[in-house]
Amino acid sequence: MASKARIRIRRTPPAELGPMLAAARGRTGHTQARVSIAAGLGRSYVCLIEGGHRTPSRVAAERLADVLQLTAVERELLYAAAVTDAGYSHPARQTA
C-alpha cells in the first residue's frame, strides 16, 4: 500500500530577505556565482532567493550565512524565514 505524498505549500519569503542577502553579498565583494560555489548551492537558486522567489532550506540558510558573514540580526531574519521540510533539509535526506 502506497502512502499518500504530503503536498508542501510553497512559502513566500519576507520581502526584506532578498535585498538583505544581496547587500551582504555586496559587502563581501562576492558575485552570485562565487556565493553559490562557496555555499555548495546552485547559482540560479541563490538568484531566486535574492529575488524573493524562493525560501531557503535551513541547511542552505546556514551555508549562506557563513559565506556571506551575516551579522546576528541578519542570521536571525534568514533563519526565521528558512524552512525545515524542503531541499537539503527535507526529512527524506536526513541520515539516521
Jmol script that loads the backbone (N, CA, C; Angstrom):
load data "model"
ATOM      1  N   MET A   1       0.838  -1.161   0.000  1.00  0.00           N
ATOM      2  CA  MET A   1       0.000   0.000   0.000  1.00  0.00           C
ATOM      3  C   MET A   1       0.895   1.240   0.000  1.00  0.00           C
ATOM      4  N   ALA A   2       0.697   2.098  -0.954  1.00  0.00           N
ATOM      5  CA  ALA A   2       1.494   3.312  -1.069  1.00  0.00           C
ATOM      6  C   ALA A   2       0.933   4.392  -0.149  1.00  0.00           C
ATOM      7  N   SER A   3       1.827   5.070   0.526  1.00  0.00           N
ATOM      8  CA  SER A   3       1.359   6.148   1.396  1.00  0.00           C
ATOM      9  C   SER A   3       1.106   7.406   0.570  1.00  0.00           C
ATOM     10  N   LYS A   4       0.210   8.215   1.079  1.00  0.00           N
ATOM     11  CA  LYS A   4      -0.108   9.452   0.374  1.00  0.00           C
ATOM     12  C   LYS A   4       1.058  10.423   0.523  1.00  0.00           C
ATOM     13  N   ALA A   5       1.445  11.039  -0.569  1.00  0.00           N
ATOM     14  CA  ALA A   5       2.518  12.032  -0.527  1.00  0.00           C
ATOM     15  C   ALA A   5       1.979  13.321   0.076  1.00  0.00           C
ATOM     16  N   ARG A   6       2.751  13.870   0.942  1.00  0.00           N
ATOM     17  CA  ARG A   6       2.359  15.135   1.548  1.00  0.00           C
ATOM     18  C   ARG A   6       2.628  16.255   0.564  1.00  0.00           C
ATOM     19  N   ILE A   7       1.647  17.077   0.344  1.00  0.00           N
ATOM     20  CA  ILE A   7       1.814  18.195  -0.575  1.00  0.00           C
ATOM     21  C   ILE A   7       2.314  19.382   0.229  1.00  0.00           C
ATOM     22  N   ARG A   8       3.461  19.882  -0.164  1.00  0.00           N
ATOM     23  CA  ARG A   8       4.077  21.008   0.525  1.00  0.00           C
ATOM     24  C   ARG A   8       3.623  22.300  -0.134  1.00  0.00           C
ATOM     25  N   ILE A   9       3.224  23.248   0.689  1.00  0.00           N
ATOM     26  CA  ILE A   9       2.819  24.551   0.186  1.00  0.00           C
ATOM     27  C   ILE A   9       4.068  25.420   0.078  1.00  0.00           C
ATOM     28  N   ARG A  10       4.264  26.020  -1.086  1.00  0.00           N
ATOM     29  CA  ARG A  10       5.424  26.888  -1.269  1.00  0.00           C
ATOM     30  C   ARG A  10       5.256  28.131  -0.416  1.00  0.00           C
ATOM     31  N   ARG A  11       6.275  28.427   0.353  1.00  0.00           N
ATOM     32  CA  ARG A  11       6.230  29.582   1.237  1.00  0.00           C
ATOM     33  C   ARG A  11       6.928  30.779   0.606  1.00  0.00           C
ATOM     34  N   THR A  12       6.350  31.935   0.797  1.00  0.00           N
ATOM     35  CA  THR A  12       6.915  33.163   0.264  1.00  0.00           C
ATOM     36  C   THR A  12       7.813  33.780   1.334  1.00  0.00           C
ATOM     37  N   PRO A  13       9.055  34.102   0.962  1.00  0.00           N
ATOM     38  CA  PRO A  13       9.959  34.691   1.959  1.00  0.00           C
ATOM     39  C   PRO A  13       9.574  36.132   2.278  1.00  0.00           C
ATOM     40  N   PRO A  14      10.024  36.639   3.429  1.00  0.00           N
ATOM     41  CA  PRO A  14       9.762  38.039   3.752  1.00  0.00           C
ATOM     42  C   PRO A  14      10.393  38.945   2.690  1.00  0.00           C
ATOM     43  N   ALA A  15       9.744  40.057   2.408  1.00  0.00           N
ATOM     44  CA  ALA A  15      10.206  40.960   1.344  1.00  0.00           C
ATOM     45  C   ALA A  15      11.617  41.475   1.589  1.00  0.00           C
ATOM     46  N   GLU A  16      12.007  41.631   2.830  1.00  0.00           N
ATOM     47  CA  GLU A  16      13.324  42.194   3.114  1.00  0.00           C
ATOM     48  C   GLU A  16      14.466  41.181   3.036  1.00  0.00           C
ATOM     49  N   LEU A  17      14.149  39.898   2.903  1.00  0.00           N
ATOM     50  CA  LEU A  17      15.184  38.866   2.900  1.00  0.00           C
ATOM     51  C   LEU A  17      16.116  38.976   1.693  1.00  0.00           C
ATOM     52  N   GLY A  18      15.571  39.029   0.496  1.00  0.00           N
ATOM     53  CA  GLY A  18      16.399  39.085  -0.710  1.00  0.00           C
ATOM     54  C   GLY A  18      17.325  40.282  -0.751  1.00  0.00           C
ATOM     55  N   PRO A  19      16.791  41.501  -0.538  1.00  0.00           N
ATOM     56  CA  PRO A  19      17.671  42.672  -0.532  1.00  0.00           C
ATOM     57  C   PRO A  19      18.751  42.608   0.560  1.00  0.00           C
ATOM     58  N   MET A  20      18.413  42.044   1.710  1.00  0.00           N
ATOM     59  CA  MET A  20      19.396  41.912   2.782  1.00  0.00           C
ATOM     60  C   MET A  20      20.529  40.990   2.358  1.00  0.00           C
ATOM     61  N   LEU A  21      20.191  39.867   1.705  1.00  0.00           N
ATOM     62  CA  LEU A  21      21.222  38.945   1.243  1.00  0.00           C
ATOM     63  C   LEU A  21      22.064  39.571   0.136  1.00  0.00           C
ATOM     64  N   ALA A  22      21.431  40.304  -0.766  1.00  0.00           N
ATOM     65  CA  ALA A  22      22.169  40.972  -1.839  1.00  0.00           C
ATOM     66  C   ALA A  22      23.122  42.018  -1.258  1.00  0.00           C
ATOM     67  N   ALA A  23      22.680  42.752  -0.248  1.00  0.00           N
ATOM     68  CA  ALA A  23      23.543  43.747   0.390  1.00  0.00           C
ATOM     69  C   ALA A  23      24.727  43.079   1.089  1.00  0.00           C
ATOM     70  N   ALA A  24      24.468  41.957   1.756  1.00  0.00           N
ATOM     71  CA  ALA A  24      25.546  41.218   2.422  1.00  0.00           C
ATOM     72  C   ALA A  24      26.532  40.692   1.394  1.00  0.00           C
ATOM     73  N   ARG A  25      26.024  40.233   0.270  1.00  0.00           N
ATOM     74  CA  ARG A  25      26.909  39.755  -0.802  1.00  0.00           C
ATOM     75  C   ARG A  25      27.770  40.904  -1.307  1.00  0.00           C
ATOM     76  N   GLY A  26      27.177  42.090  -1.437  1.00  0.00           N
ATOM     77  CA  GLY A  26      27.927  43.266  -1.866  1.00  0.00           C
ATOM     78  C   GLY A  26      29.028  43.637  -0.874  1.00  0.00           C
ATOM     79  N   ARG A  27      28.722  43.527   0.425  1.00  0.00           N
ATOM     80  CA  ARG A  27      29.729  43.821   1.461  1.00  0.00           C
ATOM     81  C   ARG A  27      30.922  42.894   1.374  1.00  0.00           C
ATOM     82  N   THR A  28      30.655  41.636   1.052  1.00  0.00           N
ATOM     83  CA  THR A  28      31.753  40.656   0.983  1.00  0.00           C
ATOM     84  C   THR A  28      32.480  40.705  -0.347  1.00  0.00           C
ATOM     85  N   GLY A  29      31.896  41.399  -1.329  1.00  0.00           N
ATOM     86  CA  GLY A  29      32.538  41.511  -2.634  1.00  0.00           C
ATOM     87  C   GLY A  29      32.391  40.280  -3.509  1.00  0.00           C
ATOM     88  N   HIS A  30      31.459  39.404  -3.153  1.00  0.00           N
ATOM     89  CA  HIS A  30      31.249  38.180  -3.922  1.00  0.00           C
ATOM     90  C   HIS A  30      30.215  38.381  -5.025  1.00  0.00           C
ATOM     91  N   THR A  31      30.342  37.608  -6.076  1.00  0.00           N
ATOM     92  CA  THR A  31      29.299  37.522  -7.093  1.00  0.00           C
ATOM     93  C   THR A  31      28.347  36.406  -6.671  1.00  0.00           C
ATOM     94  N   GLN A  32      27.189  36.337  -7.320  1.00  0.00           N
ATOM     95  CA  GLN A  32      26.267  35.232  -7.031  1.00  0.00           C
ATOM     96  C   GLN A  32      26.930  33.903  -7.355  1.00  0.00           C
ATOM     97  N   ALA A  33      27.707  33.879  -8.404  1.00  0.00           N
ATOM     98  CA  ALA A  33      28.391  32.632  -8.785  1.00  0.00           C
ATOM     99  C   ALA A  33      29.358  32.201  -7.692  1.00  0.00           C
ATOM    100  N   ARG A  34      30.110  33.138  -7.147  1.00  0.00           N
ATOM    101  CA  ARG A  34      31.082  32.814  -6.100  1.00  0.00           C
ATOM    102  C   ARG A  34      30.372  32.338  -4.834  1.00  0.00           C
ATOM    103  N   VAL A  35      29.279  33.005  -4.475  1.00  0.00           N
ATOM    104  CA  VAL A  35      28.499  32.603  -3.298  1.00  0.00           C
ATOM    105  C   VAL A  35      27.949  31.199  -3.486  1.00  0.00           C
ATOM    106  N   SER A  36      27.424  30.931  -4.673  1.00  0.00           N
ATOM    107  CA  SER A  36      26.833  29.619  -4.914  1.00  0.00           C
ATOM    108  C   SER A  36      27.887  28.513  -4.829  1.00  0.00           C
ATOM    109  N   ILE A  37      29.068  28.757  -5.364  1.00  0.00           N
ATOM    110  CA  ILE A  37      30.141  27.759  -5.298  1.00  0.00           C
ATOM    111  C   ILE A  37      30.579  27.548  -3.855  1.00  0.00           C
ATOM    112  N   ALA A  38      30.814  28.647  -3.145  1.00  0.00           N
ATOM    113  CA  ALA A  38      31.286  28.548  -1.759  1.00  0.00           C
ATOM    114  C   ALA A  38      30.258  27.886  -0.846  1.00  0.00           C
ATOM    115  N   ALA A  39      28.975  28.119  -1.124  1.00  0.00           N
ATOM    116  CA  ALA A  39      27.910  27.545  -0.291  1.00  0.00           C
ATOM    117  C   ALA A  39      27.461  26.171  -0.772  1.00  0.00           C
ATOM    118  N   GLY A  40      27.936  25.751  -1.941  1.00  0.00           N
ATOM    119  CA  GLY A  40      27.515  24.454  -2.476  1.00  0.00           C
ATOM    120  C   GLY A  40      26.076  24.458  -2.955  1.00  0.00           C
ATOM    121  N   LEU A  41      25.631  25.609  -3.461  1.00  0.00           N
ATOM    122  CA  LEU A  41      24.260  25.757  -3.950  1.00  0.00           C
ATOM    123  C   LEU A  41      24.291  26.144  -5.419  1.00  0.00           C
ATOM    124  N   GLY A  42      23.182  25.947  -6.102  1.00  0.00           N
ATOM    125  CA  GLY A  42      23.093  26.341  -7.498  1.00  0.00           C
ATOM    126  C   GLY A  42      23.009  27.860  -7.628  1.00  0.00           C
ATOM    127  N   ARG A  43      23.642  28.415  -8.654  1.00  0.00           N
ATOM    128  CA  ARG A  43      23.611  29.850  -8.854  1.00  0.00           C
ATOM    129  C   ARG A  43      22.187  30.354  -9.051  1.00  0.00           C
ATOM    130  N   SER A  44      21.383  29.606  -9.795  1.00  0.00           N
ATOM    131  CA  SER A  44      20.003  30.030 -10.023  1.00  0.00           C
ATOM    132  C   SER A  44      19.210  30.024  -8.713  1.00  0.00           C
ATOM    133  N   TYR A  45      19.511  29.095  -7.823  1.00  0.00           N
ATOM    134  CA  TYR A  45      18.846  29.026  -6.520  1.00  0.00           C
ATOM    135  C   TYR A  45      19.177  30.275  -5.695  1.00  0.00           C
ATOM    136  N   VAL A  46      20.455  30.653  -5.678  1.00  0.00           N
ATOM    137  CA  VAL A  46      20.876  31.864  -4.967  1.00  0.00           C
ATOM    138  C   VAL A  46      20.180  33.084  -5.565  1.00  0.00           C
ATOM    139  N   CYS A  47      20.105  33.136  -6.886  1.00  0.00           N
ATOM    140  CA  CYS A  47      19.440  34.242  -7.582  1.00  0.00           C
ATOM    141  C   CYS A  47      17.958  34.307  -7.198  1.00  0.00           C
ATOM    142  N   LEU A  48      17.298  33.171  -7.148  1.00  0.00           N
ATOM    143  CA  LEU A  48      15.881  33.129  -6.787  1.00  0.00           C
ATOM    144  C   LEU A  48      15.641  33.544  -5.340  1.00  0.00           C
ATOM    145  N   ILE A  49      16.545  33.177  -4.456  1.00  0.00           N
ATOM    146  CA  ILE A  49      16.420  33.584  -3.053  1.00  0.00           C
ATOM    147  C   ILE A  49      16.587  35.098  -2.946  1.00  0.00           C
ATOM    148  N   GLU A  50      17.628  35.634  -3.593  1.00  0.00           N
ATOM    149  CA  GLU A  50      17.850  37.084  -3.559  1.00  0.00           C
ATOM    150  C   GLU A  50      16.700  37.844  -4.203  1.00  0.00           C
ATOM    151  N   GLY A  51      16.084  37.249  -5.205  1.00  0.00           N
ATOM    152  CA  GLY A  51      14.976  37.896  -5.899  1.00  0.00           C
ATOM    153  C   GLY A  51      13.644  37.787  -5.175  1.00  0.00           C
ATOM    154  N   GLY A  52      13.626  37.051  -4.058  1.00  0.00           N
ATOM    155  CA  GLY A  52      12.398  36.912  -3.287  1.00  0.00           C
ATOM    156  C   GLY A  52      11.427  35.887  -3.835  1.00  0.00           C
ATOM    157  N   HIS A  53      11.931  34.991  -4.691  1.00  0.00           N
ATOM    158  CA  HIS A  53      11.066  33.987  -5.309  1.00  0.00           C
ATOM    159  C   HIS A  53      11.149  32.620  -4.644  1.00  0.00           C
ATOM    160  N   ARG A  54      12.172  32.405  -3.815  1.00  0.00           N
ATOM    161  CA  ARG A  54      12.333  31.117  -3.136  1.00  0.00           C
ATOM    162  C   ARG A  54      12.670  31.349  -1.674  1.00  0.00           C
ATOM    163  N   THR A  55      12.267  30.402  -0.858  1.00  0.00           N
ATOM    164  CA  THR A  55      12.605  30.409   0.559  1.00  0.00           C
ATOM    165  C   THR A  55      13.665  29.330   0.766  1.00  0.00           C
ATOM    166  N   PRO A  56      14.794  29.662   1.360  1.00  0.00           N
ATOM    167  CA  PRO A  56      15.853  28.666   1.510  1.00  0.00           C
ATOM    168  C   PRO A  56      15.523  27.615   2.565  1.00  0.00           C
ATOM    169  N   SER A  57      16.093  26.440   2.393  1.00  0.00           N
ATOM    170  CA  SER A  57      16.002  25.423   3.434  1.00  0.00           C
ATOM    171  C   SER A  57      16.908  25.867   4.578  1.00  0.00           C
ATOM    172  N   ARG A  58      16.757  25.248   5.715  1.00  0.00           N
ATOM    173  CA  ARG A  58      17.591  25.603   6.876  1.00  0.00           C
ATOM    174  C   ARG A  58      19.061  25.357   6.575  1.00  0.00           C
ATOM    175  N   VAL A  59      19.364  24.261   5.921  1.00  0.00           N
ATOM    176  CA  VAL A  59      20.751  23.943   5.586  1.00  0.00           C
ATOM    177  C   VAL A  59      21.313  24.990   4.622  1.00  0.00           C
ATOM    178  N   ALA A  60      20.556  25.339   3.597  1.00  0.00           N
ATOM    179  CA  ALA A  60      21.004  26.361   2.650  1.00  0.00           C
ATOM    180  C   ALA A  60      21.189  27.696   3.354  1.00  0.00           C
ATOM    181  N   ALA A  61      20.286  28.031   4.272  1.00  0.00           N
ATOM    182  CA  ALA A  61      20.383  29.285   5.017  1.00  0.00           C
ATOM    183  C   ALA A  61      21.662  29.320   5.851  1.00  0.00           C
ATOM    184  N   GLU A  62      21.992  28.222   6.482  1.00  0.00           N
ATOM    185  CA  GLU A  62      23.213  28.165   7.292  1.00  0.00           C
ATOM    186  C   GLU A  62      24.447  28.337   6.420  1.00  0.00           C
ATOM    187  N   ARG A  63      24.444  27.706   5.252  1.00  0.00           N
ATOM    188  CA  ARG A  63      25.575  27.840   4.332  1.00  0.00           C
ATOM    189  C   ARG A  63      25.714  29.282   3.845  1.00  0.00           C
ATOM    190  N   LEU A  64      24.587  29.894   3.479  1.00  0.00           N
ATOM    191  CA  LEU A  64      24.615  31.287   3.014  1.00  0.00           C
ATOM    192  C   LEU A  64      25.090  32.223   4.122  1.00  0.00           C
ATOM    193  N   ALA A  65      24.609  32.013   5.323  1.00  0.00           N
ATOM    194  CA  ALA A  65      25.001  32.865   6.450  1.00  0.00           C
ATOM    195  C   ALA A  65      26.506  32.828   6.674  1.00  0.00           C
ATOM    196  N   ASP A  66      27.095  31.658   6.570  1.00  0.00           N
ATOM    197  CA  ASP A  66      28.543  31.525   6.760  1.00  0.00           C
ATOM    198  C   ASP A  66      29.315  32.199   5.636  1.00  0.00           C
ATOM    199  N   VAL A  67      28.926  31.940   4.401  1.00  0.00           N
ATOM    200  CA  VAL A  67      29.639  32.503   3.249  1.00  0.00           C
ATOM    201  C   VAL A  67      29.515  34.022   3.216  1.00  0.00           C
ATOM    202  N   LEU A  68      28.323  34.530   3.532  1.00  0.00           N
ATOM    203  CA  LEU A  68      28.081  35.968   3.465  1.00  0.00           C
ATOM    204  C   LEU A  68      28.475  36.707   4.744  1.00  0.00           C
ATOM    205  N   GLN A  69      28.956  35.970   5.736  1.00  0.00           N
ATOM    206  CA  GLN A  69      29.396  36.559   7.000  1.00  0.00           C
ATOM    207  C   GLN A  69      28.312  37.474   7.583  1.00  0.00           C
ATOM    208  N   LEU A  70      27.094  36.929   7.685  1.00  0.00           N
ATOM    209  CA  LEU A  70      25.960  37.706   8.164  1.00  0.00           C
ATOM    210  C   LEU A  70      26.112  38.073   9.636  1.00  0.00           C
ATOM    211  N   THR A  71      25.543  39.222   9.989  1.00  0.00           N
ATOM    212  CA  THR A  71      25.504  39.642  11.387  1.00  0.00           C
ATOM    213  C   THR A  71      24.483  38.789  12.127  1.00  0.00           C
ATOM    214  N   ALA A  72      24.455  38.913  13.439  1.00  0.00           N
ATOM    215  CA  ALA A  72      23.496  38.144  14.239  1.00  0.00           C
ATOM    216  C   ALA A  72      22.059  38.505  13.858  1.00  0.00           C
ATOM    217  N   VAL A  73      21.793  39.768  13.627  1.00  0.00           N
ATOM    218  CA  VAL A  73      20.444  40.207  13.255  1.00  0.00           C
ATOM    219  C   VAL A  73      20.069  39.651  11.882  1.00  0.00           C
ATOM    220  N   GLU A  74      21.003  39.677  10.939  1.00  0.00           N
ATOM    221  CA  GLU A  74      20.737  39.144   9.602  1.00  0.00           C
ATOM    222  C   GLU A  74      20.518  37.639   9.644  1.00  0.00           C
ATOM    223  N   ARG A  75      21.319  36.942  10.441  1.00  0.00           N
ATOM    224  CA  ARG A  75      21.143  35.491  10.588  1.00  0.00           C
ATOM    225  C   ARG A  75      19.759  35.170  11.162  1.00  0.00           C
ATOM    226  N   GLU A  76      19.339  35.956  12.132  1.00  0.00           N
ATOM    227  CA  GLU A  76      18.032  35.737  12.748  1.00  0.00           C
ATOM    228  C   GLU A  76      16.918  35.856  11.710  1.00  0.00           C
ATOM    229  N   LEU A  77      16.982  36.875  10.871  1.00  0.00           N
ATOM    230  CA  LEU A  77      15.981  37.053   9.818  1.00  0.00           C
ATOM    231  C   LEU A  77      16.017  35.884   8.840  1.00  0.00           C
ATOM    232  N   LEU A  78      17.213  35.490   8.426  1.00  0.00           N
ATOM    233  CA  LEU A  78      17.359  34.392   7.476  1.00  0.00           C
ATOM    234  C   LEU A  78      16.856  33.074   8.055  1.00  0.00           C
ATOM    235  N   TYR A  79      17.253  32.760   9.281  1.00  0.00           N
ATOM    236  CA  TYR A  79      16.848  31.501   9.900  1.00  0.00           C
ATOM    237  C   TYR A  79      15.347  31.463  10.181  1.00  0.00           C
ATOM    238  N   ALA A  80      14.764  32.615  10.494  1.00  0.00           N
ATOM    239  CA  ALA A  80      13.315  32.660  10.739  1.00  0.00           C
ATOM    240  C   ALA A  80      12.540  32.372   9.456  1.00  0.00           C
ATOM    241  N   ALA A  81      13.093  32.755   8.319  1.00  0.00           N
ATOM    242  CA  ALA A  81      12.426  32.529   7.037  1.00  0.00           C
ATOM    243  C   ALA A  81      12.660  31.115   6.502  1.00  0.00           C
ATOM    244  N   ALA A  82      13.768  30.494   6.900  1.00  0.00           N
ATOM    245  CA  ALA A  82      14.138  29.184   6.363  1.00  0.00           C
ATOM    246  C   ALA A  82      13.115  28.110   6.710  1.00  0.00           C
ATOM    247  N   VAL A  83      13.021  27.133   5.837  1.00  0.00           N
ATOM    248  CA  VAL A  83      12.093  26.024   6.051  1.00  0.00           C
ATOM    249  C   VAL A  83      12.864  24.754   6.398  1.00  0.00           C
ATOM    250  N   THR A  84      12.243  23.903   7.187  1.00  0.00           N
ATOM    251  CA  THR A  84      12.921  22.691   7.651  1.00  0.00           C
ATOM    252  C   THR A  84      12.426  21.426   6.959  1.00  0.00           C
ATOM    253  N   ASP A  85      11.521  21.579   6.004  1.00  0.00           N
ATOM    254  CA  ASP A  85      10.961  20.394   5.358  1.00  0.00           C
ATOM    255  C   ASP A  85      11.135  20.424   3.840  1.00  0.00           C
ATOM    256  N   ALA A  86      12.155  21.112   3.373  1.00  0.00           N
ATOM    257  CA  ALA A  86      12.357  21.218   1.925  1.00  0.00           C
ATOM    258  C   ALA A  86      13.838  21.213   1.600  1.00  0.00           C
ATOM    259  N   GLY A  87      14.142  20.937   0.354  1.00  0.00           N
ATOM    260  CA  GLY A  87      15.525  20.992  -0.118  1.00  0.00           C
ATOM    261  C   GLY A  87      16.465  20.116   0.692  1.00  0.00           C
ATOM    262  N   TYR A  88      17.610  20.681   1.034  1.00  0.00           N
ATOM    263  CA  TYR A  88      18.608  19.931   1.799  1.00  0.00           C
ATOM    264  C   TYR A  88      18.105  19.554   3.176  1.00  0.00           C
ATOM    265  N   SER A  89      17.097  20.242   3.663  1.00  0.00           N
ATOM    266  CA  SER A  89      16.560  19.976   4.993  1.00  0.00           C
ATOM    267  C   SER A  89      15.390  19.004   4.986  1.00  0.00           C
ATOM    268  N   HIS A  90      15.016  18.505   3.830  1.00  0.00           N
ATOM    269  CA  HIS A  90      13.877  17.587   3.748  1.00  0.00           C
ATOM    270  C   HIS A  90      14.165  16.343   4.581  1.00  0.00           C
ATOM    271  N   PRO A  91      13.189  15.906   5.359  1.00  0.00           N
ATOM    272  CA  PRO A  91      13.400  14.726   6.220  1.00  0.00           C
ATOM    273  C   PRO A  91      13.880  13.483   5.460  1.00  0.00           C
ATOM    274  N   ALA A  92      13.510  13.331   4.215  1.00  0.00           N
ATOM    275  CA  ALA A  92      13.941  12.163   3.447  1.00  0.00           C
ATOM    276  C   ALA A  92      15.443  12.183   3.175  1.00  0.00           C
ATOM    277  N   ARG A  93      16.061  13.347   3.261  1.00  0.00           N
ATOM    278  CA  ARG A  93      17.507  13.456   3.044  1.00  0.00           C
ATOM    279  C   ARG A  93      18.314  13.326   4.321  1.00  0.00           C
ATOM    280  N   GLN A  94      17.651  13.288   5.455  1.00  0.00           N
ATOM    281  CA  GLN A  94      18.349  13.193   6.729  1.00  0.00           C
ATOM    282  C   GLN A  94      18.805  11.764   6.938  1.00  0.00           C
ATOM    283  N   THR A  95      19.987  11.626   7.488  1.00  0.00           N
ATOM    284  CA  THR A  95      20.510  10.290   7.785  1.00  0.00           C
ATOM    285  C   THR A  95      20.099   9.885   9.186  1.00  0.00           C
ATOM    286  N   ALA A  96      19.943   8.615   9.373  1.00  0.00           N
ATOM    287  CA  ALA A  96      19.505   8.114  10.688  1.00  0.00           C
ATOM    288  C   ALA A  96      20.603   8.117  11.687  1.00  0.00           C
TER     289      ALA A  96
END
end "model"
wireframe off; spacefill off
backbone 0.3
color backbone group
